[in-house]
Amino acid sequence: MIDPALLRDSPELVKRSQTSRGASVDLVDAARDADAERREALTSFESLRAEQNAYGKRVAAAPKEEKAALVAQVQQLAADVKAAGARANAAEEAFTSIARGIPNIVLDGVPAGGEDDYVVLREVGERPVFDFAARDHLEIAEGLDAIDMARGAKVSGARFYFLKGIGARLELAIMSLGLDHALKAGFTPVIPPTLVRPEIMEGTGFLGEHADEVYYLPADELYLTGTSEVALAGLHSDEIVDLSKGPLRYAGWSTCYRREAGSYGRDTRGIIRVHQFNKLEMFVYTTPDQAEAEHERLLGWQESMLQSLGLSYRVIDTAAGDLGTSAARKFDVEAWVPTQDAYRELTSTSNCTTYQGRRLGIRARGESGRTEPVATLNGTLATTRWIVALLETRQREDGSVVVPEALRPYLGGLEVLEPVTAQ
């Protein structure tokens, strides 16, 4: 949830953010009205409760002949306090419901608009050029006997698959390389739960506009996570964390699940858009004043990974309307996919400022000794989709694939992936 003080003191800032996102500006006024009613109801409740306490002391000290009349007044006050408390609770719930509908405040410099209004910050590396007809990632993988889509569909349905043989080894190699990058940068490795409670999923902002992409198990009241960001954000929910020695950095390795609702007919070939995949996710807790610098560091670590794999990529500053509920700024890193003649997203990193910290009750103690909400950030360091760009970029005419030098130690020194006869 955004800072309520922003609604009271800087409503135009919140409205500008809503306008940049293409979201409702009227919601800001509704939240301000609900906040005013909440504060008035709380003031009334506290005033009546103070009066009730004062009457209690007066009754205790009153002569016997006056107590009966005073007790009747105390009983009436008790009823008034109870009613005022109920009104204050209802007003608090109404405000929270409205305020939670307002996405995070976008940072200065974020492009306004929707999905196509991003700004390209840089392009890195030369796009591969082939003197033969390039194969797409699935054709290459089938030649390597690395991916089996047909049997994945037979077992689990559309958009499921088997990674097998060198395909499974390749994913583990990419993830392990990413983990080593994370360890070198001081991240603590975590294998988190992939099922979380509703309050954790809600707290991270994933039950807003993209709720239809989340798998839900109603019998257990649990959600399957589409990123370990969710569990890692919940790791310190309702806690005061110690940031006196710097940010808390975690690297979560987990299987992820997404329904991909609304994407039917898009990227149905291969493993670009699937329901299950593995991912290594960086997650950081830091102070609000350090969040933007940490965001740049996360982006730098992602770019280092892509460069180590020899991939051509670009970095885009995502437009406000495509940020998602929690992010105040998001950078996408997109690799060049030769057979699509296009850049495709491989990873992103988001600065969520204090939005998730407020919703999940995560605080840190500042120099004054008072606690304040922490800032949270996330960014993917490796995932299954990276195989797509790697196979297509490093392919050779005979269907073999040259292994990037950085990956060879994780594949027993293997330098080339050779085609095999599929079983």
C-alpha positions as CSV (number, residue, x, y, z in Angstrom):
1,M,0.0,0.0,0.0
2,I,1.2,3.5,-0.7
3,D,2.1,5.9,2.1
4,P,-1.1,7.4,3.4
5,A,0.8,10.6,4.0
6,L,1.2,11.0,0.2
7,L,-2.6,10.9,-0.2
8,R,-3.0,13.7,2.4
9,D,0.0,15.9,1.6
10,S,0.8,15.2,-2.1
11,P,-2.4,14.1,-3.8
12,E,-1.3,15.6,-7.2
13,L,1.8,13.4,-7.1
14,V,-0.4,10.3,-6.7
15,K,-2.7,11.5,-9.5
16,R,0.2,12.0,-11.8
17,S,1.4,8.5,-11.1
18,Q,-2.1,7.2,-11.9
19,T,-2.2,9.2,-15.1
20,S,1.2,7.8,-16.2
21,R,-0.1,4.3,-15.6
22,G,-3.4,4.9,-17.4
23,A,-5.1,4.1,-14.1
24,S,-8.1,5.8,-12.3
25,V,-7.4,9.3,-10.9
26,D,-10.8,9.3,-9.2
27,L,-9.5,6.5,-7.0
28,V,-7.1,9.0,-5.3
29,D,-10.0,11.3,-4.3
30,A,-12.0,8.3,-3.0
31,A,-9.0,7.2,-0.9
32,R,-8.5,10.7,0.5
33,D,-12.2,10.8,1.5
34,A,-11.9,7.4,3.1
35,D,-8.8,8.4,4.9
36,A,-10.5,11.5,6.3
37,E,-13.4,9.5,7.5
38,R,-11.1,6.9,9.0
39,R,-9.1,9.5,11.0
40,E,-12.3,11.2,12.2
41,A,-13.8,7.9,13.3
42,L,-10.5,7.0,15.2
43,T,-10.4,10.4,16.9
44,S,-14.0,10.0,18.0
45,F,-13.3,6.6,19.4
46,E,-10.1,7.7,21.3
47,S,-12.0,10.7,22.7
48,L,-14.8,8.5,24.0
49,R,-12.5,6.0,25.4
50,A,-10.6,8.7,27.3
51,E,-13.8,10.0,28.6
52,Q,-14.8,6.4,29.7
53,N,-11.5,6.0,31.5
54,A,-12.0,9.3,33.3
55,Y,-15.5,8.3,34.4
56,G,-14.1,5.0,35.7
57,K,-11.8,6.9,38.0
58,R,-14.6,9.3,39.1
59,V,-16.8,6.3,39.9
60,A,-14.1,4.7,42.0
61,A,-13.6,7.9,44.0
62,A,-17.3,8.9,44.3
63,P,-19.4,8.7,47.5
64,K,-21.7,5.7,47.7
65,E,-24.9,7.7,47.2
66,E,-23.5,9.1,43.8
67,K,-22.2,5.8,42.4
68,A,-25.5,4.5,41.0
69,A,-26.0,7.5,38.8
70,L,-22.4,7.5,37.7
71,V,-22.4,3.7,36.9
72,A,-25.4,4.3,34.6
73,Q,-23.4,7.0,32.7
74,V,-20.4,4.7,32.5
75,Q,-22.5,1.9,31.0
76,Q,-23.8,4.3,28.4
77,L,-20.3,5.4,27.6
78,A,-19.2,1.8,27.3
79,A,-21.9,1.3,24.7
80,D,-20.8,4.5,22.9
81,V,-17.2,3.4,22.9
82,K,-18.1,0.0,21.5
83,A,-20.1,1.6,18.7
84,A,-17.3,4.1,18.0
85,G,-14.8,1.3,17.9
86,A,-16.9,-0.7,15.4
87,R,-17.2,2.4,13.2
88,A,-13.5,3.1,13.4
89,N,-12.7,-0.5,12.4
90,A,-15.2,-0.3,9.5
91,A,-13.7,3.0,8.4
92,E,-10.2,1.5,8.6
93,E,-11.2,-1.5,6.5
94,A,-12.9,0.7,3.9
95,F,-9.8,2.9,3.6
96,T,-7.5,-0.1,3.3
97,S,-9.7,-1.6,0.6
98,I,-9.7,1.5,-1.5
99,A,-6.0,2.4,-0.9
100,R,-4.8,-1.0,-1.8
101,G,-6.3,-0.5,-5.3
102,I,-3.8,2.3,-5.9
103,P,-0.6,0.9,-7.5
104,N,2.9,1.9,-6.3
105,I,3.9,5.5,-7.2
106,V,6.0,5.5,-10.3
107,L,9.4,7.2,-10.0
108,D,10.5,10.3,-11.8
109,G,11.7,9.6,-15.3
110,V,9.6,6.4,-15.9
111,P,8.1,6.6,-19.4
112,A,4.3,7.2,-19.4
113,G,2.0,4.9,-21.4
114,G,1.5,1.2,-22.0
115,E,3.3,-1.9,-23.2
116,D,4.7,-0.3,-26.4
117,D,5.9,3.0,-24.8
118,Y,9.1,1.7,-23.3
119,V,12.4,3.5,-23.8
120,V,15.5,1.6,-25.0
121,L,18.4,2.5,-22.8
122,R,21.1,0.5,-24.6
123,E,21.8,-2.4,-26.9
124,V,24.8,-4.6,-26.1
125,G,26.6,-7.2,-28.3
126,E,26.4,-8.0,-32.0
127,R,23.3,-9.8,-33.3
128,P,24.3,-13.2,-34.8
129,V,24.3,-13.5,-38.6
130,F,24.2,-17.0,-40.2
131,D,25.1,-18.1,-43.7
132,F,22.6,-20.9,-43.4
133,A,18.9,-21.2,-42.7
134,A,18.7,-20.7,-38.9
135,R,16.6,-23.2,-36.8
136,D,14.4,-22.1,-34.0
137,H,15.1,-23.2,-30.5
138,L,12.6,-26.1,-30.5
139,E,13.9,-27.6,-33.7
140,I,17.5,-27.4,-32.4
141,A,16.4,-28.9,-29.0
142,E,14.6,-31.7,-30.6
143,G,17.7,-32.5,-32.7
144,L,19.6,-32.6,-29.4
145,D,16.9,-34.7,-27.8
146,A,16.8,-32.0,-25.1
147,I,13.1,-30.9,-25.1
148,D,10.0,-33.1,-25.5
149,M,6.8,-31.0,-25.9
150,A,4.6,-33.8,-27.1
151,R,5.1,-35.9,-24.1
152,G,4.8,-32.9,-21.8
153,A,1.4,-32.2,-23.3
154,K,0.4,-35.9,-23.0
155,V,1.3,-35.9,-19.3
156,S,0.2,-32.4,-18.2
157,G,-1.5,-30.6,-21.1
158,A,-0.6,-27.7,-23.4
159,R,2.5,-25.6,-22.5
160,F,4.1,-28.2,-20.4
161,Y,7.3,-30.0,-21.5
162,F,10.1,-32.4,-20.5
163,L,13.6,-31.1,-20.4
164,K,15.8,-34.2,-20.8
165,G,19.4,-35.2,-21.3
166,I,21.5,-32.2,-22.3
167,G,18.4,-30.0,-22.0
168,A,18.1,-30.7,-18.3
169,R,21.9,-30.4,-17.8
170,L,21.8,-27.1,-19.7
171,E,19.2,-25.6,-17.5
172,L,21.0,-26.7,-14.3
173,A,24.3,-25.3,-15.7
174,I,22.7,-21.9,-16.4
175,M,21.1,-21.8,-12.9
176,S,24.3,-22.9,-11.3
177,L,26.3,-20.2,-13.1
178,G,23.7,-17.7,-11.9
179,L,24.0,-18.9,-8.3
180,D,27.7,-18.5,-8.4
181,H,27.2,-14.9,-9.7
182,A,24.8,-14.3,-6.8
183,L,27.2,-15.8,-4.2
184,K,30.0,-13.7,-5.4
185,A,27.8,-10.6,-5.0
186,G,27.0,-11.6,-1.4
187,F,23.5,-13.1,-1.8
188,T,22.3,-15.8,0.6
189,P,21.0,-18.8,-1.4
190,V,17.4,-19.9,-0.5
191,I,15.2,-22.7,-1.7
192,P,11.8,-21.3,-0.7
193,P,8.3,-22.8,-0.5
194,T,6.4,-22.6,-3.8
195,L,3.0,-22.5,-2.0
196,V,2.1,-19.4,0.0
197,R,-0.8,-18.1,2.0
198,P,-3.3,-15.6,0.6
199,E,-2.0,-12.7,2.8
200,I,1.5,-13.2,1.5
201,M,0.4,-13.3,-2.2
202,E,-1.8,-10.3,-1.6
203,G,0.9,-8.4,0.3
204,T,3.3,-8.6,-2.6
205,G,0.7,-7.2,-5.0
206,F,0.2,-10.3,-7.2
207,L,-3.6,-10.5,-6.6
208,G,-4.3,-7.3,-8.4
209,E,-4.6,-6.9,-12.1
210,H,-2.7,-10.2,-12.8
211,A,-4.6,-12.4,-10.3
212,D,-5.9,-14.5,-13.2
213,E,-2.3,-15.7,-13.9
214,V,-1.9,-17.2,-10.4
215,Y,-2.8,-20.9,-9.7
216,Y,-4.9,-21.2,-6.6
217,L,-5.6,-24.3,-4.5
218,P,-9.0,-23.5,-2.8
219,A,-9.1,-26.7,-0.7
220,D,-5.8,-25.6,1.0
221,E,-6.2,-21.8,0.7
222,L,-2.7,-21.7,-0.8
223,Y,-1.3,-20.1,-4.0
224,L,1.4,-21.5,-6.3
225,T,4.0,-18.9,-6.8
226,G,5.0,-17.6,-10.2
227,T,8.3,-16.3,-8.8
228,S,10.2,-16.8,-5.6
229,E,9.9,-13.1,-5.1
230,V,6.6,-13.8,-3.3
231,A,8.0,-16.2,-0.7
232,L,11.1,-14.1,-0.2
233,A,9.0,-11.0,0.4
234,G,7.0,-13.0,2.9
235,L,10.2,-14.3,4.6
236,H,10.4,-11.2,6.9
237,S,6.7,-10.2,7.0
238,D,5.7,-8.6,10.3
239,E,9.3,-8.3,11.3
240,I,11.8,-5.6,12.1
241,V,14.9,-6.4,10.1
242,D,18.4,-5.2,10.7
243,L,19.8,-3.1,7.8
244,S,22.6,-1.5,9.8
245,K,25.2,-3.5,8.0
246,G,23.7,-3.0,4.5
247,P,21.0,-4.6,2.4
248,L,19.7,-8.2,3.0
249,R,20.2,-10.0,-0.3
250,Y,18.6,-13.4,-1.0
251,A,18.8,-15.6,-4.2
252,G,15.8,-17.9,-4.4
253,W,16.0,-21.0,-6.6
254,S,12.5,-22.4,-7.2
255,T,10.1,-23.9,-9.7
256,C,7.5,-21.3,-10.7
257,Y,3.9,-21.6,-12.1
258,R,1.9,-19.3,-14.2
259,R,-1.5,-19.8,-15.8
260,E,-0.6,-17.5,-18.7
261,A,-4.2,-16.4,-18.8
262,G,-5.1,-14.2,-21.8
263,S,-2.0,-15.3,-23.7
264,Y,-3.5,-18.1,-25.8
265,G,-2.3,-18.0,-29.4
266,R,0.9,-16.3,-28.3
267,D,4.3,-18.0,-28.2
268,T,2.7,-21.5,-28.3
269,R,5.8,-23.1,-29.9
270,G,8.5,-24.2,-27.6
271,I,9.3,-23.0,-24.2
272,I,9.0,-19.2,-24.4
273,R,5.6,-19.0,-22.6
274,V,4.9,-22.0,-20.5
275,H,3.1,-22.9,-17.3
276,Q,6.0,-24.3,-15.3
277,F,9.7,-23.3,-15.3
278,N,12.6,-22.8,-13.0
279,K,14.1,-19.5,-11.9
280,L,16.8,-18.0,-9.8
281,E,15.5,-14.8,-8.3
282,M,17.4,-12.0,-6.6
283,F,15.5,-10.3,-3.8
284,V,16.7,-7.4,-1.7
285,Y,15.5,-5.6,1.5
286,T,17.1,-2.2,1.8
287,T,16.5,1.4,3.1
288,P,14.3,3.6,0.9
289,D,17.2,6.0,0.2
290,Q,19.4,3.2,-1.1
291,A,16.7,1.5,-3.3
292,E,17.5,3.3,-6.6
293,A,21.3,2.5,-6.3
294,E,20.5,-1.1,-5.5
295,H,18.3,-1.3,-8.5
296,E,21.2,-0.3,-10.8
297,R,23.3,-3.0,-9.1
298,L,20.7,-5.7,-9.7
299,L,20.6,-4.6,-13.4
300,G,24.4,-4.8,-13.6
301,W,24.5,-8.4,-12.2
302,Q,21.8,-9.4,-14.8
303,E,23.8,-7.9,-17.6
304,S,27.0,-9.6,-16.4
305,M,25.2,-13.0,-16.7
306,L,24.0,-12.3,-20.2
307,Q,27.4,-11.1,-21.3
308,S,29.0,-14.3,-19.9
309,L,26.7,-16.3,-22.1
310,G,27.6,-14.3,-25.2
311,L,24.1,-13.1,-25.8
312,S,23.1,-9.9,-27.7
313,Y,20.6,-8.0,-25.7
314,R,19.0,-4.6,-25.0
315,V,17.8,-2.9,-21.8
316,I,14.5,-1.1,-21.7
317,D,12.9,1.3,-19.2
318,T,9.4,-0.1,-18.9
319,A,6.5,2.3,-19.3
320,A,4.4,3.1,-16.3
321,G,1.3,1.2,-17.6
322,D,3.3,-2.0,-18.0
323,L,5.0,-2.0,-14.5
324,G,2.6,-4.1,-12.6
325,T,1.0,-3.2,-9.3
326,S,4.1,-3.2,-7.0
327,A,6.9,-1.8,-9.1
328,A,7.8,1.9,-9.1
329,R,10.3,1.3,-11.9
330,K,11.2,-1.8,-13.9
331,F,14.0,-2.5,-16.3
332,D,13.6,-5.4,-18.8
333,V,16.6,-7.1,-20.4
334,E,15.7,-8.7,-23.7
335,A,17.9,-11.0,-25.7
336,W,18.0,-11.2,-29.5
337,V,16.2,-14.3,-30.8
338,P,17.4,-14.7,-34.4
339,T,14.5,-16.7,-35.9
340,Q,11.9,-14.2,-34.5
341,D,14.1,-11.3,-35.7
342,A,13.2,-9.6,-32.4
343,Y,14.3,-9.0,-28.8
344,R,12.5,-11.1,-26.3
345,E,12.4,-10.6,-22.5
346,L,14.7,-12.9,-20.6
347,T,14.8,-11.1,-17.3
348,S,13.6,-8.0,-15.5
349,T,14.4,-6.1,-12.3
350,S,11.9,-4.0,-10.3
351,N,12.2,-1.4,-7.6
352,C,9.1,-1.8,-5.4
353,T,10.2,1.0,-3.0
354,T,8.2,0.6,0.3
355,Y,5.0,-0.7,-1.3
356,Q,5.5,-4.3,-0.4
357,G,7.2,-3.4,2.9
358,R,4.1,-1.5,4.0
359,R,1.7,-4.2,2.9
360,L,3.6,-7.0,4.6
361,G,4.6,-5.0,7.8
362,I,8.4,-5.2,7.2
363,R,10.3,-2.5,8.9
364,A,13.8,-1.4,9.8
365,R,15.0,0.9,12.6
366,G,16.4,4.2,11.3
367,E,19.1,6.4,12.9
368,S,16.4,8.1,15.0
369,G,15.5,4.8,16.5
370,R,12.0,4.8,14.9
371,T,11.0,2.1,12.6
372,E,10.0,2.7,9.0
373,P,8.9,0.4,6.1
374,V,11.8,-1.1,4.1
375,A,12.2,-1.0,0.4
376,T,12.2,-4.2,-1.6
377,L,13.6,-5.0,-5.0
378,N,13.8,-8.1,-7.2
379,G,15.4,-9.3,-10.4
380,T,15.8,-12.6,-12.2
381,L,19.4,-14.0,-12.6
382,A,18.6,-17.2,-14.6
383,T,15.5,-19.0,-15.8
384,T,14.4,-21.7,-18.3
385,R,13.6,-19.2,-21.0
386,W,17.3,-18.4,-21.4
387,I,17.8,-21.7,-23.2
388,V,15.8,-20.2,-26.1
389,A,18.2,-17.4,-26.8
390,L,21.3,-19.6,-26.0
391,L,20.4,-22.4,-28.5
392,E,19.5,-20.0,-31.3
393,T,22.4,-17.6,-30.9
394,R,25.1,-20.4,-30.6
395,Q,23.7,-22.8,-33.2
396,R,25.7,-24.2,-36.2
397,E,24.6,-25.4,-39.6
398,D,24.8,-29.1,-38.6
399,G,22.4,-28.5,-35.7
400,S,25.1,-28.5,-33.1
401,V,25.4,-25.7,-30.5
402,V,28.7,-24.1,-29.2
403,V,28.7,-24.0,-25.4
404,P,29.7,-20.6,-24.0
405,E,33.0,-20.8,-22.1
406,A,31.4,-19.7,-18.9
407,L,29.0,-22.7,-18.9
408,R,31.6,-25.4,-19.8
409,P,32.7,-26.1,-16.2
410,Y,29.1,-26.8,-15.3
411,L,28.8,-29.3,-18.2
412,G,31.9,-31.3,-17.4
413,G,34.0,-29.3,-19.9
414,L,31.6,-30.0,-22.8
415,E,32.4,-27.5,-25.7
416,V,29.7,-28.5,-28.3
417,L,26.3,-30.0,-28.0
418,E,25.9,-32.5,-30.8
419,P,22.7,-33.7,-32.4
420,V,21.5,-37.1,-31.5
421,T,18.8,-39.5,-32.8
422,A,15.7,-38.9,-30.7
423,Q,14.3,-41.9,-28.8
